[in-house]
């Protein structure tokens, strides 16, 4: 991967446009969440949950963050993960790896993968559980 640049709203908008628009972005997000739900290392986070529904909510969050839709999602990353098992650094690393693989398999450019991963990485500290 190339060096990840600081994320801006414009870069996030460019990513969504480059992927083919909001519908294509949502389709990739669903594939990403379906793949995570089937993963041996992090799939347990999705037990009893609908990965497509979660992907749709995450899509709204990203599209709102990019300024492409006006209404904010119901829950942001900090509250959306509140009732889950602790999310450790290795779990987050696995999520990023799956994202990279799903996007590469879909033929997404390296630059767009870096933009999307940069966005995801910006929430690492908020999402990862801290030792108590």
N, CA, C and O atoms as a Tinker XYZ file with bonds, in Angstrom:
   528  protein
     1  N      0.829000   -1.187000    0.000000    73     2
     2  CA     0.000000    0.000000    0.000000    64     1     3
     3  C      0.876000    1.255000    0.000000    63     2     4     5
     4  O      2.018000    1.238000    0.461000    81     3
     5  N      0.325000    2.312000   -0.515000    73     3     6
     6  CA     1.035000    3.572000   -0.515000    64     5     7
     7  C      0.839000    4.266000    0.828000    63     6     8     9
     8  O      0.051000    3.818000    1.660000    81     7
     9  N      1.560000    5.358000    1.031000    73     7    10
    10  CA     1.433000    6.105000    2.277000    64     9    11
    11  C      0.023000    6.671000    2.387000    63    10    12    13
    12  O     -0.519000    7.216000    1.425000    81    11
    13  N     -0.559000    6.534000    3.571000    73    11    14
    14  CA    -1.915000    7.023000    3.790000    64    13    15
    15  C     -1.887000    8.501000    4.125000    63    14    16    17
    16  O     -1.181000    8.926000    5.039000    81    15
    17  N     -2.660000    9.284000    3.380000    73    15    18
    18  CA    -2.713000   10.728000    3.564000    64    17    19
    19  C     -3.780000   11.086000    4.584000    63    18    20    21
    20  O     -4.707000   10.306000    4.804000    81    19
    21  N     -3.666000   12.266000    5.220000    73    19    22
    22  CA    -4.714000   12.686000    6.142000    64    21    23
    23  C     -6.067000   12.706000    5.428000    63    22    24    25
    24  O     -6.172000   13.099000    4.266000    81    23
    25  N     -7.077000   12.279000    6.140000    73    23    26
    26  CA    -8.402000   12.170000    5.552000    64    25    27
    27  C     -9.097000   13.518000    5.544000    63    26    28    29
    28  O     -8.999000   14.284000    6.503000    81    27
    29  N     -9.789000   13.799000    4.474000    73    27    30
    30  CA   -10.608000   15.009000    4.384000    64    29    31
    31  C    -11.965000   14.600000    3.846000    63    30    32    33
    32  O    -12.124000   13.526000    3.266000    81    31
    33  N    -12.934000   15.465000    4.046000    73    31    34
    34  CA   -14.279000   15.223000    3.533000    64    33    35
    35  C    -14.233000   15.072000    2.011000    63    34    36    37
    36  O    -14.936000   14.241000    1.435000    81    35
    37  N    -13.401000   15.883000    1.378000    73    35    38
    38  CA   -13.287000   15.828000   -0.079000    64    37    39
    39  C    -12.724000   14.481000   -0.548000    63    38    40    41
    40  O    -13.183000   13.929000   -1.548000    81    39
    41  N    -11.743000   13.963000    0.167000    73    39    42
    42  CA   -11.170000   12.656000   -0.210000    64    41    43
    43  C    -12.206000   11.554000   -0.042000    63    42    44    45
    44  O    -12.273000   10.635000   -0.858000    81    43
    45  N    -13.015000   11.641000    1.011000    73    43    46
    46  CA   -14.061000   10.653000    1.236000    64    45    47
    47  C    -15.127000   10.740000    0.141000    63    46    48    49
    48  O    -15.612000    9.713000   -0.333000    81    47
    49  N    -15.493000   11.961000   -0.263000    73    47    50
    50  CA   -16.433000   12.141000   -1.368000    64    49    51
    51  C    -15.849000   11.571000   -2.657000    63    50    52    53
    52  O    -16.547000   10.903000   -3.421000    81    51
    53  N    -14.568000   11.836000   -2.894000    73    51    54
    54  CA   -13.902000   11.313000   -4.082000    64    53    55
    55  C    -13.888000    9.799000   -4.099000    63    54    56    57
    56  O    -14.044000    9.184000   -5.154000    81    55
    57  N    -13.702000    9.194000   -2.932000    73    55    58
    58  CA   -13.722000    7.734000   -2.826000    64    57    59
    59  C    -15.074000    7.197000   -3.275000    63    58    60    61
    60  O    -15.140000    6.292000   -4.107000    81    59
    61  N    -16.140000    7.743000   -2.734000    73    59    62
    62  CA   -17.478000    7.258000   -3.076000    64    61    63
    63  C    -17.746000    7.434000   -4.571000    63    62    64    65
    64  O    -18.295000    6.538000   -5.212000    81    63
    65  N    -17.363000    8.581000   -5.127000    73    63    66
    66  CA   -17.526000    8.806000   -6.574000    64    65    67
    67  C    -16.704000    7.798000   -7.375000    63    66    68    69
    68  O    -17.189000    7.227000   -8.352000    81    67
    69  N    -15.467000    7.586000   -6.958000    73    67    70
    70  CA   -14.559000    6.684000   -7.673000    64    69    71
    71  C    -15.067000    5.245000   -7.680000    63    70    72    73
    72  O    -14.839000    4.499000   -8.633000    81    71
    73  N    -15.754000    4.867000   -6.614000    73    71    74
    74  CA   -16.290000    3.505000   -6.515000    64    73    75
    75  C    -17.535000    3.309000   -7.373000    63    74    76    77
    76  O    -17.981000    2.179000   -7.570000    81    75
    77  N    -18.098000    4.404000   -7.883000    73    75    78
    78  CA   -19.282000    4.304000   -8.720000    64    77    79
    79  C    -20.526000    4.902000   -8.085000    63    78    80    81
    80  O    -21.633000    4.717000   -8.591000    81    79
    81  N    -20.354000    5.611000   -6.991000    73    79    82
    82  CA   -21.485000    6.272000   -6.338000    64    81    83
    83  C    -21.942000    5.556000   -5.075000    63    82    84    85
    84  O    -21.359000    4.560000   -4.645000    81    83
    85  N    -22.994000    6.095000   -4.506000    73    83    86
    86  CA   -23.487000    5.614000   -3.217000    64    85    87
    87  C    -23.918000    4.154000   -3.254000    63    86    88    89
    88  O    -23.617000    3.400000   -2.329000    81    87
    89  N    -24.618000    3.743000   -4.309000    73    87    90
    90  CA   -25.088000    2.352000   -4.376000    64    89    91
    91  C    -23.924000    1.368000   -4.458000    63    90    92    93
    92  O    -23.941000    0.330000   -3.797000    81    91
    93  N    -22.928000    1.684000   -5.255000    73    91    94
    94  CA   -21.749000    0.811000   -5.360000    64    93    95
    95  C    -21.007000    0.763000   -4.025000    63    94    96    97
    96  O    -20.530000   -0.292000   -3.608000    81    95
    97  N    -20.914000    1.920000   -3.359000    73    95    98
    98  CA   -20.278000    1.966000   -2.050000    64    97    99
    99  C    -21.030000    1.070000   -1.060000    63    98   100   101
   100  O    -20.416000    0.305000   -0.316000    81    99
   101  N    -22.356000    1.172000   -1.057000    73    99   102
   102  CA   -23.172000    0.349000   -0.142000    64   101   103
   103  C    -23.001000   -1.136000   -0.445000    63   102   104   105
   104  O    -22.947000   -1.950000    0.477000    81   103
   105  N    -22.916000   -1.499000   -1.722000    73   103   106
   106  CA   -22.709000   -2.904000   -2.089000    64   105   107
   107  C    -21.374000   -3.417000   -1.556000    63   106   108   109
   108  O    -21.304000   -4.527000   -1.028000    81   107
   109  N    -20.317000   -2.618000   -1.690000    73   107   110
   110  CA   -19.012000   -3.010000   -1.158000    64   109   111
   111  C    -19.057000   -3.130000    0.365000    63   110   112   113
   112  O    -18.463000   -4.040000    0.943000    81   111
   113  N    -19.760000   -2.213000    0.999000    73   111   114
   114  CA   -19.875000   -2.252000    2.452000    64   113   115
   115  C    -20.583000   -3.539000    2.894000    63   114   116   117
   116  O    -20.185000   -4.163000    3.878000    81   115
   117  N    -21.619000   -3.929000    2.173000    73   115   118
   118  CA   -22.319000   -5.178000    2.511000    64   117   119
   119  C    -21.392000   -6.383000    2.325000    63   118   120   121
   120  O    -21.379000   -7.288000    3.159000    81   119
   121  N    -20.626000   -6.400000    1.249000    73   119   122
   122  CA   -19.693000   -7.509000    1.033000    64   121   123
   123  C    -18.662000   -7.562000    2.160000    63   122   124   125
   124  O    -18.327000   -8.639000    2.653000    81   123
   125  N    -18.171000   -6.416000    2.556000    73   123   126
   126  CA   -17.206000   -6.323000    3.641000    64   125   127
   127  C    -17.788000   -6.899000    4.933000    63   126   128   129
   128  O    -17.133000   -7.699000    5.601000    81   127
   129  N    -18.989000   -6.509000    5.282000    73   127   130
   130  CA   -19.593000   -6.988000    6.529000    64   129   131
   131  C    -19.971000   -8.464000    6.460000    63   130   132   133
   132  O    -19.870000   -9.174000    7.461000    81   131
   133  N    -20.403000   -8.930000    5.300000    73   131   134
   134  CA   -20.687000  -10.364000    5.152000    64   133   135
   135  C    -19.409000  -11.175000    5.330000    63   134   136   137
   136  O    -19.420000  -12.235000    5.956000    81   135
   137  N    -18.312000  -10.673000    4.778000    73   135   138
   138  CA   -17.030000  -11.375000    4.900000    64   137   139
   139  C    -16.565000  -11.390000    6.358000    63   138   140   141
   140  O    -16.102000  -12.418000    6.852000    81   139
   141  N    -16.686000  -10.260000    7.042000    73   139   142
   142  CA   -16.310000  -10.237000    8.462000    64   141   143
   143  C    -17.160000  -11.205000    9.274000    63   142   144   145
   144  O    -16.647000  -11.889000   10.160000    81   143
   145  N    -18.456000  -11.266000    8.978000    73   143   146
   146  CA   -19.359000  -12.138000    9.742000    64   145   147
   147  C    -18.995000  -13.605000    9.580000    63   146   148   149
   148  O    -19.291000  -14.413000   10.460000    81   147
   149  N    -18.360000  -13.962000    8.474000    73   147   150
   150  CA   -17.966000  -15.350000    8.215000    64   149   151
   151  C    -16.533000  -15.656000    8.649000    63   150   152   153
   152  O    -16.091000  -16.801000    8.556000    81   151
   153  N    -15.818000  -14.660000    9.115000    73   151   154
   154  CA   -14.410000  -14.831000    9.455000    64   153   155
   155  C    -14.240000  -15.589000   10.766000    63   154   156   157
   156  O    -14.965000  -15.347000   11.731000    81   155
   157  N    -13.288000  -16.496000   10.792000    73   155   158
   158  CA   -13.058000  -17.324000   11.974000    64   157   159
   159  C    -12.541000  -16.502000   13.166000    63   158   160   161
   160  O    -12.765000  -16.881000   14.316000    81   159
   161  N    -11.861000  -15.397000   12.905000    73   159   162
   162  CA   -11.283000  -14.611000   13.999000    64   161   163
   163  C    -12.230000  -13.557000   14.566000    63   162   164   165
   164  O    -12.190000  -13.280000   15.765000    81   163
   165  N    -13.070000  -12.970000   13.738000    73   163   166
   166  CA   -13.928000  -11.890000   14.242000    64   165   167
   167  C    -15.413000  -12.120000   13.976000    63   166   168   169
   168  O    -16.240000  -11.282000   14.335000    81   167
   169  N    -15.751000  -13.220000   13.365000    73   167   170
   170  CA   -17.150000  -13.499000   13.038000    64   169   171
   171  C    -18.058000  -13.554000   14.250000    63   170   172   173
   172  O    -19.253000  -13.283000   14.139000    81   171
   173  N    -17.512000  -13.901000   15.402000    73   171   174
   174  CA   -18.345000  -14.012000   16.603000    64   173   175
   175  C    -18.997000  -12.685000   16.989000    63   174   176   177
   176  O    -20.025000  -12.679000   17.666000    81   175
   177  N    -18.415000  -11.565000   16.568000    73   175   178
   178  CA   -19.031000  -10.263000   16.849000    64   177   179
   179  C    -20.392000  -10.121000   16.163000    63   178   180   181
   180  O    -21.206000   -9.289000   16.563000    81   179
   181  N    -20.637000  -10.929000   15.136000    73   179   182
   182  CA   -21.849000  -10.818000   14.340000    64   181   183
   183  C    -22.871000  -11.914000   14.648000    63   182   184   185
   184  O    -23.919000  -11.974000   14.005000    81   183
   185  N    -22.584000  -12.768000   15.606000    73   183   186
   186  CA   -23.509000  -13.836000   15.956000    64   185   187
   187  C    -24.863000  -13.248000   16.341000    63   186   188   189
   188  O    -24.955000  -12.370000   17.199000    81   187
   189  N    -25.907000  -13.747000   15.692000    73   187   190
   190  CA   -27.260000  -13.282000   15.977000    64   189   191
   191  C    -27.586000  -11.915000   15.408000    63   190   192   193
   192  O    -28.632000  -11.345000   15.719000    81   191
   193  N    -26.703000  -11.388000   14.580000    73   191   194
   194  CA   -26.917000  -10.059000   13.992000    64   193   195
   195  C    -26.969000  -10.171000   12.468000    63   194   196   197
   196  O    -26.440000  -11.117000   11.884000    81   195
   197  N    -27.607000   -9.202000   11.845000    73   195   198
   198  CA   -27.723000   -9.158000   10.394000    64   197   199
   199  C    -26.611000   -8.280000    9.834000    63   198   200   201
   200  O    -26.677000   -7.058000    9.964000    81   199
   201  N    -25.584000   -8.875000    9.209000    73   199   202
   202  CA   -24.466000   -8.071000    8.699000    64   201   203
   203  C    -24.898000   -7.029000    7.665000    63   202   204   205
   204  O    -24.294000   -5.959000    7.587000    81   203
   205  N    -25.935000   -7.321000    6.867000    73   203   206
   206  CA   -26.392000   -6.343000    5.879000    64   205   207
   207  C    -26.975000   -5.108000    6.565000    63   206   208   209
   208  O    -26.752000   -3.983000    6.119000    81   207
   209  N    -27.714000   -5.317000    7.636000    73   207   210
   210  CA   -28.287000   -4.194000    8.382000    64   209   211
   211  C    -27.177000   -3.344000    8.999000    63   210   212   213
   212  O    -27.240000   -2.115000    8.970000    81   211
   213  N    -26.175000   -3.997000    9.552000    73   211   214
   214  CA   -25.049000   -3.273000   10.141000    64   213   215
   215  C    -24.300000   -2.507000    9.047000    63   214   216   217
   216  O    -23.917000   -1.353000    9.244000    81   215
   217  N    -24.095000   -3.146000    7.904000    73   215   218
   218  CA   -23.415000   -2.491000    6.783000    64   217   219
   219  C    -24.198000   -1.275000    6.304000    63   218   220   221
   220  O    -23.610000   -0.244000    5.975000    81   219
   221  N    -25.510000   -1.393000    6.266000    73   219   222
   222  CA   -26.329000   -0.261000    5.834000    64   221   223
   223  C    -26.187000    0.914000    6.793000    63   222   224   225
   224  O    -26.112000    2.064000    6.361000    81   223
   225  N    -26.149000    0.631000    8.091000    73   223   226
   226  CA   -25.973000    1.700000    9.089000    64   225   227
   227  C    -24.581000    2.327000    8.971000    63   226   228   229
   228  O    -24.434000    3.546000    9.062000    81   227
   229  N    -23.577000    1.496000    8.770000    73   227   230
   230  CA   -22.212000    2.008000    8.599000    64   229   231
   231  C    -22.108000    2.836000    7.318000    63   230   232   233
   232  O    -21.412000    3.851000    7.287000    81   231
   233  N    -22.796000    2.407000    6.269000    73   231   234
   234  CA   -22.809000    3.173000    5.023000    64   233   235
   235  C    -23.372000    4.572000    5.256000    63   234   236   237
   236  O    -22.821000    5.557000    4.764000    81   235
   237  N    -24.470000    4.657000    6.008000    73   235   238
   238  CA   -25.060000    5.958000    6.323000    64   237   239
   239  C    -24.072000    6.831000    7.084000    63   238   240   241
   240  O    -23.970000    8.032000    6.831000    81   239
   241  N    -23.347000    6.222000    8.014000    73   239   242
   242  CA   -22.360000    6.973000    8.787000    64   241   243
   243  C    -21.280000    7.547000    7.876000    63   242   244   245
   244  O    -20.940000    8.725000    7.983000    81   243
   245  N    -20.744000    6.730000    6.988000    73   243   246
   246  CA   -19.675000    7.184000    6.094000    64   245   247
   247  C    -20.203000    8.243000    5.128000    63   246   248   249
   248  O    -19.559000    9.269000    4.914000    81   247
   249  N    -21.367000    7.993000    4.552000    73   247   250
   250  CA   -21.933000    8.959000    3.604000    64   249   251
   251  C    -22.243000   10.287000    4.284000    63   250   252   253
   252  O    -22.073000   11.346000    3.681000    81   251
   253  N    -22.689000   10.238000    5.515000    73   251   254
   254  CA   -22.921000   11.473000    6.276000    64   253   255
   255  C    -21.580000   12.155000    6.582000    63   254   256   257
   256  O    -21.464000   13.375000    6.461000    81   255
   257  N    -20.585000   11.385000    6.971000    73   255   258
   258  CA   -19.255000   11.939000    7.256000    64   257   259
   259  C    -18.665000   12.615000    6.024000    63   258   260   261
   260  O    -17.943000   13.605000    6.136000    81   259
   261  N    -18.975000   12.077000    4.852000    73   259   262
   262  CA   -18.479000   12.646000    3.601000    64   261   263
   263  C    -19.294000   13.858000    3.154000    63   262   264   265
   264  O    -18.916000   14.551000    2.209000    81   263
   265  N    -20.408000   14.110000    3.835000    73   263   266
   266  CA   -21.261000   15.225000    3.457000    64   265   267
   267  C    -22.153000   14.917000    2.262000    63   266   268   269
   268  O    -22.672000   15.827000    1.615000    81   267
   269  N    -22.328000   13.621000    1.970000    73   267   270
   270  CA   -23.131000   13.225000    0.816000    64   269   271
   271  C    -24.602000   13.027000    1.162000    63   270   272   273
   272  O    -25.453000   13.043000    0.272000    81   271
   273  N    -24.908000   12.842000    2.430000    73   271   274
   274  CA   -26.297000   12.799000    2.890000    64   273   275
   275  C    -26.408000   13.689000    4.119000    63   274   276   277
   276  O    -25.435000   13.879000    4.850000    81   275
   277  N    -27.583000   14.226000    4.338000    73   275   278
   278  CA   -27.774000   15.190000    5.420000    64   277   279
   279  C    -28.087000   14.554000    6.762000    63   278   280   281
   280  O    -27.539000   14.965000    7.784000    81   279
   281  N    -28.962000   13.556000    6.775000    73   279   282
   282  CA   -29.385000   13.018000    8.064000    64   281   283
   283  C    -28.322000   12.111000    8.660000    63   282   284   285
   284  O    -27.861000   11.174000    8.007000    81   283
   285  N    -27.931000   12.389000    9.903000    73   283   286
   286  CA   -26.912000   11.563000   10.547000    64   285   287
   287  C    -27.473000   10.190000   10.920000    63   286   288   289
   288  O    -28.679000   10.041000   11.114000    81   287
   289  N    -26.602000    9.196000   11.018000    73   287   290
   290  CA   -27.063000    7.870000   11.431000    64   289   291
   291  C    -27.493000    7.902000   12.896000    63   290   292   293
   292  O    -27.165000    8.824000   13.644000    81   291
   293  N    -28.224000    6.884000   13.272000    73   291   294
   294  CA   -28.731000    6.778000   14.641000    64   293   295
   295  C    -27.607000    6.707000   15.672000    63   294   296   297
   296  O    -27.673000    7.357000   16.715000    81   295
   297  N    -26.580000    5.921000   15.378000    73   295   298
   298  CA   -25.476000    5.723000   16.319000    64   297   299
   299  C    -24.142000    5.861000   15.594000    63   298   300   301
   300  O    -23.990000    5.395000   14.465000    81   299
   301  N    -23.178000    6.504000   16.248000    73   299   302
   302  CA   -21.826000    6.586000   15.733000    64   301   303
   303  C    -21.006000    5.418000   16.245000    63   302   304   305
   304  O    -21.529000    4.588000   16.989000    81   303
   305  N    -19.730000    5.325000   15.870000    73   303   306
   306  CA   -18.889000    4.199000   16.253000    64   305   307
   307  C    -18.770000    3.988000   17.764000    63   306   308   309
   308  O    -18.742000    2.845000   18.222000    81   307
   309  N    -18.699000    5.050000   18.532000    73   307   310
   310  CA   -18.513000    4.898000   19.983000    64   309   311
   311  C    -19.699000    4.194000   20.627000    63   310   312   313
   312  O    -19.509000    3.317000   21.469000    81   311
   313  N    -20.907000    4.558000   20.249000    73   311   314
   314  CA   -22.086000    3.947000   20.866000    64   313   315
   315  C    -22.485000    2.652000   20.176000    63   314   316   317
   316  O    -23.066000    1.777000   20.819000    81   315
   317  N    -22.194000    2.500000   18.901000    73   315   318
   318  CA   -22.592000    1.296000   18.166000    64   317   319
   319  C    -21.891000    0.044000   18.694000    63   318   320   321
   320  O    -22.415000   -1.061000   18.552000    81   319
   321  N    -20.719000    0.205000   19.298000    73   319   322
   322  CA   -19.945000   -0.949000   19.765000    64   321   323
   323  C    -20.053000   -1.163000   21.268000    63   322   324   325
   324  O    -19.375000   -2.026000   21.826000    81   323
   325  N    -20.879000   -0.400000   21.906000    73   323   326
   326  CA   -20.971000   -0.413000   23.368000    64   325   327
   327  C    -21.319000   -1.785000   23.950000    63   326   328   329
   328  O    -20.758000   -2.168000   24.977000    81   327
   329  N    -22.217000   -2.522000   23.328000    73   327   330
   330  CA   -22.683000   -3.789000   23.893000    64   329   331
   331  C    -22.006000   -5.026000   23.304000    63   330   332   333
   332  O    -22.517000   -6.139000   23.430000    81   331
   333  N    -20.876000   -4.829000   22.673000    73   331   334
   334  CA   -20.131000   -5.954000   22.104000    64   333   335
   335  C    -19.063000   -6.441000   23.071000    63   334   336   337
   336  O    -18.708000   -5.764000   24.036000    81   335
   337  N    -18.563000   -7.635000   22.781000    73   335   338
   338  CA   -17.384000   -8.113000   23.504000    64   337   339
   339  C    -16.261000   -7.117000   23.243000    63   338   340   341
   340  O    -16.299000   -6.393000   22.248000    81   339
   341  N    -15.259000   -7.068000   24.124000    73   339   342
   342  CA   -14.146000   -6.129000   23.896000    64   341   343
   343  C    -13.517000   -6.311000   22.511000    63   342   344   345
   344  O    -13.241000   -7.430000   22.079000    81   343
   345  N    -13.301000   -5.196000   21.836000    73   343   346
   346  CA   -12.642000   -5.198000   20.534000    64   345   347
   347  C    -11.172000   -4.878000   20.782000    63   346   348   349
   348  O    -10.822000   -3.759000   21.160000    81   347
   349  N    -10.331000   -5.859000   20.566000    73   347   350
   350  CA    -8.902000   -5.719000   20.823000    64   349   351
   351  C     -8.171000   -5.296000   19.550000    63   350   352   353
   352  O     -8.731000   -5.326000   18.454000    81   351
   353  N     -6.925000   -4.907000   19.719000    73   351   354
   354  CA    -6.124000   -4.433000   18.575000    64   353   355
   355  C     -6.079000   -5.479000   17.465000    63   354   356   357
   356  O     -6.183000   -5.134000   16.287000    81   355
   357  N     -5.928000   -6.742000   17.825000    73   355   358
   358  CA    -5.887000   -7.808000   16.821000    64   357   359
   359  C     -7.188000   -7.942000   16.054000    63   358   360   361
   360  O     -7.183000   -8.234000   14.858000    81   359
   361  N     -8.312000   -7.728000   16.745000    73   359   362
   362  CA    -9.602000   -7.757000   16.068000    64   361   363
   363  C     -9.690000   -6.620000   15.051000    63   362   364   365
   364  O    -10.137000   -6.815000   13.921000    81   363
   365  N     -9.258000   -5.437000   15.469000    73   363   366
   366  CA    -9.305000   -4.284000   14.566000    64   365   367
   367  C     -8.361000   -4.492000   13.388000    63   366   368   369
   368  O     -8.701000   -4.167000   12.251000    81   367
   369  N     -7.177000   -5.036000   13.660000    73   367   370
   370  CA    -6.226000   -5.329000   12.584000    64   369   371
   371  C     -6.839000   -6.297000   11.571000    63   370   372   373
   372  O     -6.672000   -6.131000   10.363000    81   371
   373  N     -7.547000   -7.305000   12.072000    73   371   374
   374  CA    -8.178000   -8.290000   11.186000    64   373   375
   375  C     -9.254000   -7.621000   10.333000    63   374   376   377
   376  O     -9.382000   -7.918000    9.146000    81   375
   377  N    -10.028000   -6.718000   10.938000    73   375   378
   378  CA   -11.051000   -5.969000   10.204000    64   377   379
   379  C    -10.411000   -5.209000    9.036000    63   378   380   381
   380  O    -10.920000   -5.229000    7.916000    81   379
   381  N     -9.300000   -4.546000    9.315000    73   379   382
   382  CA    -8.614000   -3.778000    8.277000    64   381   383
   383  C     -8.121000   -4.695000    7.170000    63   382   384   385
   384  O     -8.244000   -4.374000    5.988000    81   383
   385  N     -7.565000   -5.836000    7.553000    73   383   386
   386  CA    -7.050000   -6.789000    6.546000    64   385   387
   387  C     -8.181000   -7.289000    5.655000    63   386   388   389
   388  O     -8.024000   -7.379000    4.437000    81   387
   389  N     -9.327000   -7.615000    6.263000    73   387   390
   390  CA   -10.475000   -8.078000    5.486000    64   389   391
   391  C    -10.947000   -6.972000    4.539000    63   390   392   393
   392  O    -11.265000   -7.236000    3.379000    81   391
   393  N    -10.989000   -5.748000    5.030000    73   391   394
   394  CA   -11.387000   -4.624000    4.187000    64   393   395
   395  C    -10.469000   -4.523000    2.975000    63   394   396   397
   396  O    -10.941000   -4.399000    1.845000    81   395
   397  N     -9.173000   -4.575000    3.204000    73   395   398
   398  CA    -8.213000   -4.489000    2.102000    64   397   399
   399  C     -8.437000   -5.613000    1.091000    63   398   400   401
   400  O     -8.392000   -5.382000   -0.118000    81   399
   401  N     -8.679000   -6.829000    1.585000    73   399   402
   402  CA    -8.881000   -7.977000    0.701000    64   401   403
   403  C    -10.166000   -7.851000   -0.108000    63   402   404   405
   404  O    -10.171000   -8.119000   -1.310000    81   403
   405  N    -11.251000   -7.446000    0.539000    73   403   406
   406  CA   -12.531000   -7.292000   -0.156000    64   405   407
   407  C    -12.421000   -6.226000   -1.243000    63   406   408   409
   408  O    -12.895000   -6.417000   -2.363000    81   407
   409  N    -11.796000   -5.113000   -0.905000    73   407   410
   410  CA   -11.665000   -4.029000   -1.881000    64   409   411
   411  C    -10.752000   -4.413000   -3.036000    63   410   412   413
   412  O    -11.051000   -4.114000   -4.192000    81   411
   413  N     -9.641000   -5.075000   -2.731000    73   411   414
   414  CA    -8.724000   -5.508000   -3.796000    64   413   415
   415  C     -9.416000   -6.507000   -4.722000    63   414   416   417
   416  O     -9.279000   -6.424000   -5.943000    81   415
   417  N    -10.151000   -7.442000   -4.147000    73   415   418
   418  CA   -10.873000   -8.441000   -4.947000    64   417   419
   419  C    -11.901000   -7.773000   -5.859000    63   418   420   421
   420  O    -12.165000   -8.253000   -6.962000    81   419
   421  N    -12.480000   -6.662000   -5.394000    73   419   422
   422  CA   -13.470000   -5.926000   -6.190000    64   421   423
   423  C    -12.817000   -5.018000   -7.233000    63   422   424   425
   424  O    -13.512000   -4.360000   -8.008000    81   423
   425  N    -11.489000   -4.982000   -7.250000    73   423   426
   426  CA   -10.783000   -4.181000   -8.238000    64   425   427
   427  C    -10.653000   -2.710000   -7.879000    63   426   428   429
   428  O    -10.423000   -1.876000   -8.754000    81   427
   429  N    -10.797000   -2.387000   -6.607000    73   427   430
   430  CA   -10.675000   -0.999000   -6.159000    64   429   431
   431  C     -9.200000   -0.592000   -6.215000    63   430   432   433
   432  O     -8.319000   -1.381000   -5.874000    81   431
   433  N     -8.944000    0.621000   -6.638000    73   431   434
   434  CA    -7.565000    1.091000   -6.779000    64   433   435
   435  C     -6.866000    1.178000   -5.420000    63   434   436   437
   436  O     -7.506000    1.315000   -4.378000    81   435
   437  N     -5.547000    1.094000   -5.464000    73   435   438
   438  CA    -4.741000    1.194000   -4.243000    64   437   439
   439  C     -4.998000    2.509000   -3.518000    63   438   440   441
   440  O     -5.100000    2.532000   -2.292000    81   439
   441  N     -5.103000    3.593000   -4.259000    73   439   442
   442  CA    -5.364000    4.893000   -3.646000    64   441   443
   443  C     -6.693000    4.936000   -2.925000    63   442   444   445
   444  O     -6.791000    5.491000   -1.830000    81   443
   445  N     -7.735000    4.347000   -3.536000    73   443   446
   446  CA    -9.048000    4.318000   -2.893000    64   445   447
   447  C     -9.051000    3.386000   -1.685000    63   446   448   449
   448  O     -9.710000    3.671000   -0.685000    81   447
   449  N     -8.325000    2.282000   -1.771000    73   447   450
   450  CA    -8.205000    1.394000   -0.610000    64   449   451
   451  C     -7.545000    2.156000    0.535000    63   450   452   453
   452  O     -8.003000    2.086000    1.675000    81   451
   453  N     -6.481000    2.878000    0.237000    73   451   454
   454  CA    -5.786000    3.643000    1.265000    64   453   455
   455  C     -6.696000    4.694000    1.899000    63   454   456   457
   456  O     -6.649000    4.911000    3.110000    81   455
   457  N     -7.522000    5.345000    1.082000    73   455   458
   458  CA    -8.457000    6.341000    1.618000    64   457   459
   459  C     -9.452000    5.681000    2.562000    63   458   460   461
   460  O     -9.697000    6.184000    3.659000    81   459
   461  N    -10.025000    4.563000    2.143000    73   459   462
   462  CA   -11.030000    3.889000    2.965000    64   461   463
   463  C    -10.400000    3.364000    4.252000    63   462   464   465
   464  O    -10.967000    3.523000    5.333000    81   463
   465  N     -9.239000    2.742000    4.137000    73   463   466
   466  CA    -8.554000    2.234000    5.328000    64   465   467
   467  C     -8.187000    3.381000    6.265000    63   466   468   469
   468  O     -8.296000    3.242000    7.483000    81   467
   469  N     -7.758000    4.502000    5.713000    73   467   470
   470  CA    -7.454000    5.674000    6.534000    64   469   471
   471  C     -8.655000    6.144000    7.319000    63   470   472   473
   472  O     -8.533000    6.528000    8.482000    81   471
   473  N     -9.823000    6.117000    6.686000    73   471   474
   474  CA   -11.056000    6.491000    7.377000    64   473   475
   475  C    -11.324000    5.525000    8.525000    63   474   476   477
   476  O    -11.609000    5.950000    9.644000    81   475
   477  N    -11.232000    4.232000    8.249000    73   475   478
   478  CA   -11.463000    3.216000    9.284000    64   477   479
   479  C    -10.458000    3.364000   10.432000    63   478   480   481
   480  O    -10.829000    3.292000   11.604000    81   479
   481  N     -9.197000    3.569000   10.088000    73   479   482
   482  CA    -8.151000    3.696000   11.110000    64   481   483
   483  C     -8.377000    4.908000   12.020000    63   482   484   485
   484  O     -7.938000    4.908000   13.171000    81   483
   485  N     -9.048000    5.922000   11.518000    73   483   486
   486  CA    -9.275000    7.114000   12.335000    64   485   487
   487  C    -10.188000    6.833000   13.529000    63   486   488   489
   488  O    -10.288000    7.654000   14.441000    81   487
   489  N    -10.851000    5.682000   13.526000    73   487   490
   490  CA   -11.743000    5.317000   14.633000    64   489   491
   491  C    -11.156000    4.248000   15.551000    63   490   492   493
   492  O    -11.820000    3.796000   16.483000    81   491
   493  N     -9.921000    3.847000   15.290000    73   491   494
   494  CA    -9.320000    2.759000   16.068000    64   493   495
   495  C     -9.364000    3.035000   17.575000    63   494   496   497
   496  O     -9.826000    2.192000   18.344000    81   495
   497  N     -8.897000    4.185000   17.990000    73   495   498
   498  CA    -8.840000    4.478000   19.427000    64   497   499
   499  C    -10.221000    4.535000   20.057000    63   498   500   501
   500  O    -10.383000    4.201000   21.231000    81   499
   501  N    -11.205000    4.950000   19.295000    73   499   502
   502  CA   -12.562000    5.047000   19.812000    64   501   503
   503  C    -13.209000    3.672000   19.972000    63   502   504   505
   504  O    -13.997000    3.455000   20.892000    81   503
   505  N    -12.874000    2.750000   19.077000    73   503   506
   506  CA   -13.539000    1.456000   19.020000    64   505   507
   507  C    -12.838000    0.387000   19.853000    63   506   508   509
   508  O    -13.495000   -0.439000   20.487000    81   507
   509  N    -11.517000    0.402000   19.853000    73   507   510
   510  CA   -10.779000   -0.627000   20.586000    64   509   511
   511  C    -11.031000   -0.503000   22.083000    63   510   512   513
   512  O    -11.111000    0.597000   22.630000    81   511
   513  N    -11.152000   -1.652000   22.727000    73   511   514
   514  CA   -11.324000   -1.685000   24.173000    64   513   515
   515  C    -10.003000   -1.436000   24.849000    63   514   516   517
   516  O     -8.959000   -1.899000   24.388000    81   515
   517  N    -10.045000   -0.728000   25.907000    73   515   518
   518  CA    -8.850000   -0.437000   26.695000    64   517   519
   519  C     -8.787000   -1.361000   27.911000    63   518   520   521
   520  O     -9.819000   -1.694000   28.493000    81   519
   521  N     -7.584000   -1.770000   28.291000    73   519   522
   522  CA    -7.463000   -2.566000   29.520000    64   521   523
   523  C     -7.989000   -1.742000   30.702000    63   522   524   525
   524  O     -7.790000   -0.529000   30.769000    81   523
   525  N     -8.647000   -2.411000   31.604000    73   523   526
   526  CA    -9.210000   -1.711000   32.771000    64   525   527
   527  C     -8.369000   -1.955000   34.001000    63   526   528
   528  O     -8.687000   -1.449000   35.077000    81   527
